[in-house]
Amino acid sequence: MTLGGPQEPPLPKPLEAQRNAGAVAYDEGLRSYFRKVYNTMSVGLVVTGLVAMGASMIPGVAALFTNPIFAIIFAFLPMAAGLMLFNGGAMMTKSASDLSARFYLFSAIFGFCLTPIFMVYAGADIARAFFITAATFAVTSIWSYTTKTDLSKWGSFLFMGAIGLLIAIVVNMFLKSTMMDFIISCAGVLIYTGLVAYDTQNLKETYAQSSGDEANSKMAVLGALGLYMNFIMLFQFILRLVGNRE
């Protein structure tokens, strides 16, 4: 006789084995899914870095960024390109391979728009900021993947923080306050570190083995896009904190 109320009878061995096999298959599928996300994101970062560095070595291209009109255009070009390349119609009609190609094109466009980084900061500062960003991203992503804490409640707060950050950046373009720039950079590091954690856990929660390889591959590209954007923004704010403008 056992205390504590009735207990559920053990599953028959065939059913238990089937459940265990299903759990193993799910774990393997989830790991494969995240490998696609991180591999796609990593290639995108390499493309961005190479394009930005290469463009900064071309005098004619570098000179464009000294023109205020072109500087404003390039500042908003990634947003416009993202809306054009990853609209709802593309998600419904394009294959996973097509979306990957679009992501790499977007990475190249974003890299071109980041050309001024190589004009303003020394290579050592850029490398230091990149490795700090990579370490922060890795630790945050691993923690959010393994934690049992529900991060979904952070979403609205982080997105509102990102919008507020953008407004503060625009305002400080006119104020040119060094102290405000420092506060914005610190807030940016906190907000985009939080978004890395939120997006990583959200990717884990939205993965569904039953959706099929093609659908999950599409989701992997979108997941890579979100994490890529978080990484780039985090990198820029860290660079502003640790780098010295030439």
Secondary structure in CASP SS format (residue, H / E / C, confidence):
PFRMAT SS
TARGET T0000
AUTHOR 0000-0000-0000
METHOD secondary structure of the structure
MODEL  1
M C 1.00
T C 1.00
L C 1.00
G C 1.00
G C 1.00
P C 1.00
Q C 1.00
E C 1.00
P C 1.00
P C 1.00
L C 1.00
P C 1.00
K H 1.00
P H 1.00
L H 1.00
E H 1.00
A H 1.00
Q H 1.00
R H 1.00
N H 1.00
A H 1.00
G H 1.00
A H 1.00
V H 1.00
A H 1.00
Y H 1.00
D H 1.00
E H 1.00
G H 1.00
L H 1.00
R H 1.00
S H 1.00
Y H 1.00
F H 1.00
R H 1.00
K H 1.00
V H 1.00
Y H 1.00
N H 1.00
T H 1.00
M H 1.00
S H 1.00
V H 1.00
G H 1.00
L H 1.00
V H 1.00
V H 1.00
T H 1.00
G H 1.00
L H 1.00
V H 1.00
A H 1.00
M H 1.00
G H 1.00
A H 1.00
S H 1.00
M C 1.00
I C 1.00
P H 1.00
G H 1.00
V H 1.00
A H 1.00
A H 1.00
L H 1.00
F C 1.00
T C 1.00
N C 1.00
P H 1.00
I H 1.00
F H 1.00
A H 1.00
I H 1.00
I H 1.00
F H 1.00
A H 1.00
F H 1.00
L H 1.00
P H 1.00
M H 1.00
A H 1.00
A H 1.00
G H 1.00
L H 1.00
M H 1.00
L H 1.00
F C 1.00
N C 1.00
G H 1.00
G H 1.00
A H 1.00
M H 1.00
M H 1.00
T H 1.00
K C 1.00
S C 1.00
A H 1.00
S H 1.00
D H 1.00
L H 1.00
S H 1.00
A H 1.00
R H 1.00
F H 1.00
Y H 1.00
L H 1.00
F H 1.00
S H 1.00
A H 1.00
I H 1.00
F H 1.00
G H 1.00
F H 1.00
C H 1.00
L C 1.00
T H 1.00
P H 1.00
I H 1.00
F H 1.00
M H 1.00
V H 1.00
Y E 1.00
A C 1.00
G H 1.00
A H 1.00
D H 1.00
I H 1.00
A H 1.00
R H 1.00
A H 1.00
F H 1.00
F H 1.00
I H 1.00
T H 1.00
A H 1.00
A H 1.00
T H 1.00
F H 1.00
A H 1.00
V H 1.00
T H 1.00
S H 1.00
I H 1.00
W H 1.00
S H 1.00
Y H 1.00
T H 1.00
T C 1.00
K C 1.00
T C 1.00
D C 1.00
L C 1.00
S H 1.00
K H 1.00
W H 1.00
G H 1.00
S H 1.00
F H 1.00
L H 1.00
F H 1.00
M H 1.00
G H 1.00
A H 1.00
I H 1.00
G H 1.00
L H 1.00
L H 1.00
I H 1.00
A H 1.00
I H 1.00
V H 1.00
V H 1.00
N H 1.00
M H 1.00
F H 1.00
L H 1.00
K C 1.00
S C 1.00
T H 1.00
M H 1.00
M H 1.00
D H 1.00
F H 1.00
I H 1.00
I H 1.00
S H 1.00
C H 1.00
A H 1.00
G H 1.00
V H 1.00
L H 1.00
I H 1.00
Y H 1.00
T H 1.00
G H 1.00
L H 1.00
V H 1.00
A H 1.00
Y H 1.00
D H 1.00
T H 1.00
Q H 1.00
N H 1.00
L H 1.00
K H 1.00
E H 1.00
T H 1.00
Y C 1.00
A C 1.00
Q H 1.00
S H 1.00
S H 1.00
G C 1.00
D H 1.00
E H 1.00
A H 1.00
N H 1.00
S H 1.00
K H 1.00
M H 1.00
A H 1.00
V H 1.00
L H 1.00
G H 1.00
A H 1.00
L H 1.00
G H 1.00
L H 1.00
Y H 1.00
M H 1.00
N H 1.00
F H 1.00
I H 1.00
M H 1.00
L H 1.00
F H 1.00
Q H 1.00
F H 1.00
I H 1.00
L H 1.00
R H 1.00
L H 1.00
V H 1.00
G C 1.00
N C 1.00
R E 1.00
E C 1.00
END
